Amino acid sequence: MKNTFIIALLWCSVLSFGQIKETPAKQDTLQKKAILLNQVIVTGNIKTDPTLTIVKQDYKDKVSQPKSSGELFVDINGFSLIKRGNYAVDPSFRASQYEQLNVQYDGGTKAFHACPNRMDPITTLINPEEVTRIEIIKGPFSVRYGNTFAGVINLVTQNGNDTGKKISGSVSSGYESNGNSIVNLLQLDSDLDKFDISGSLSYRDYGNYEDGNQNEIASAFRSLGYGLKMGYDFTENQRLQASIHQNFGRAILHAGLPMDTKEDNSTITNLDYKWVNNGTVFKGLSAKAYYSFVNHIMDNSRRLTFETSENIADVEATTYGGKIESEWNFIEKWKLFAGADMVNLSRDGGRDRLAKRNMAGVLLPAPIAYYDKLWQDSYNNTVGTFVEAKWFASQKSIFSFGARVDFVASYANDLSDKFKALYPNLERRNETTFSETVSYKRVLNPDYTLEVALGRGTRAASLEERFIGFVNIGRDSYTYIGNPNLKSEVNNQLEISFTGKEKLNGIFNQIKFGGAAYYSIYENYILAVIKPGSTTEKVYSNIADALKTGFEVYGDLKFANHFNFLTEVAYVYTENKDFNENLPLTPPLVTRLKLGYELDNFWASVQYNLTARQPKISNSYGESTTSGYEVMDVKAGFSPVKNLNLGIGVLNVFDQYYNNHLTFAFKDQPDISNANRIPITEAGRNFTLFVNYKF
């Protein structure tokens, strides 16, 4: 009730100030300025940017290899990758993953996977080559971008009006020796005064790679995708933009999952509008609407279990939603953002099973057909409203305050008999969640910044956690069962961050450095636990007592004008006090050392990654300890003529045999025992080539 009152009070302030008579501000009519849509949430403006952010934006430059979705996050400090093969890759940030991270693209567009085993996360639904930058809010420190538990990840794609040319584009082609993999890409852009258009078409064909011991790992896939984005500037202050992305995956192998993908077809459409007002109080309005549909077909025709049971699943996910936000300047030292958003997700589909042998392995006289309701025609609808304000206490001190309330409705329309027996008289469930944040930013001087933030992020249970129907979707061999009665999990996070830079004399030119430390207390953490009295089933449940803490530090030294040496360290510690063990998917200590050299038409880098042993595991999740490892990558690129760029690389130079702690274990693979639960090993030495021509 107290939270509702606070939000209502802030909204009343918005409405009351909205009655103030507008005074038009002076407008510069000498030069047209591009309207920056809210697809970019970190603009470099200290007055509007969220608290505690990371921006990675060199994806268009210094390319030495074809990209898959994993390469988008692999070099960002604090991130790890959860891999089930070479295609289905989820980012993990500080031991938070899946729906704990608010992953979106272009400032709010959401899309969700259809596969219960996450063969098709959002990182596979758009072409990686379209992504120009990634923005991260490092915790529940903003309420403007939807329900956020552990952070926001915003994938920004290219606009046609970024070029300023009537016709421009690029042609790219890449090759990887390990797997005999190829990528081809065509991009076209046009900026015609008020109208602009940008399009891309890509094809990738990856083969099975070999690990450091020359074992062939099932990881091949093919995909064809395109994106089209069109924008129109009605005036210097108003812009409308529409986009569509489609991706078609075929024959995708997943060494860590019980089935492989036959087809994965996705469509994402998006419509954005922005009006920048020159008044002194009301500063503008932005609106967004989007729709996505994913159809996913998978089977076990390549697996050993096919001799016992033929399995094929056809599932789908539909997402639609939108957002409207207004910006206000109350008085000289206050700025406020207020708005509402909505996300509706529905999933349906099931699995056909044709059993050929009984549990003892004896061939049946005639196969028996079964149908499993995987998603049970379930849906989750979230409507939220938010207010976020910034108070500029002085030129060097900024306070941010935010609050949001979300109304969540969930239900399943086609429950299986087994699920009904567990949860009789199940009805539509309505929940209300609250999230709040307060932060302080102090500009100590132009080169030093201190930030302190406290946030409470609340996340209602996902459809998997609520309604998944007796399916193996984990790293272990258990069958997972949803729980419609789960409480929302809460992250109470405190973080302190410091960044700085100094100009140096002599051979050393400049040093940049920074660090962040955080502490989270979790309430009602959602985790699948063994069902009482069962040895084969897990049920999603709330954990009463859990925590997370950790840090990241970095230092970047530029010397001899053209060299730089970067050091990054990330560590996270988690604890499930109810089970006296780590929380699942907690990465070990990671250190990155990178030496770079750059001229106008040439660059080179050597990166050395040191990953420590991880002895602290979650036994209840089926994890095993992993050894430490060290991997070196060498990359270089040059431009022999104008607009032509060549990139080469040698990845895993010493052909190291290793596996990532967060990677899923081999499942139902020939010559590999499931009982050993061996994590999938990573690719061995890999020579890469990438060629790009811009016109």
Secondary structure by P-SEA (a helix, b strand, c coil): caaaaaaaaaaaaaaaaaacbbbbcccccccccccccccccccccccccccccccccccccccccccccccccccccccccccccccbbbbbcccccccccccccccbbbbbbcccccccccccccccccccbbbbccccccccccccccbbbbbbbbbccccccccccccccccccccbbbbbbbbbbbbcccbbbbbccbbbbbcbbbcccccccccccccccbbbbbbbcccccbbbbbbbbbbbbcbbbbccccccccbbbbbbbbbbbbbbbccccccbbbbbbbbbbbbbbbbcccccccccbbbbbbbbbbbbccbbbbbbbccccbbbbbbcbbbbbbbbbbbbbbbccccccccccbbbbbbbbcccccbbbbbbcbbbbbbcccccbbbbbbbbbbbbbbbbccccaaaaaacccccbbbbbbbbbbcbbbbcccccbbbbbbbbbbbbccccccccccccccccccbbbbbbccccbbbbbbbbbbbbbcccccccccccccccccbbbbbcbbbbbccccccccbbbbbbbccccccccccbbbbbccccbbbbbbbbbbbbbcccccccccccccbbbbbbbbbbccccccbbbbbbbccccccccccbbbbbbbbbbbbbbbcccccccbbbbbbbccccbbbbbbccccccccccccccccccccccccbbbbbbbbbcc
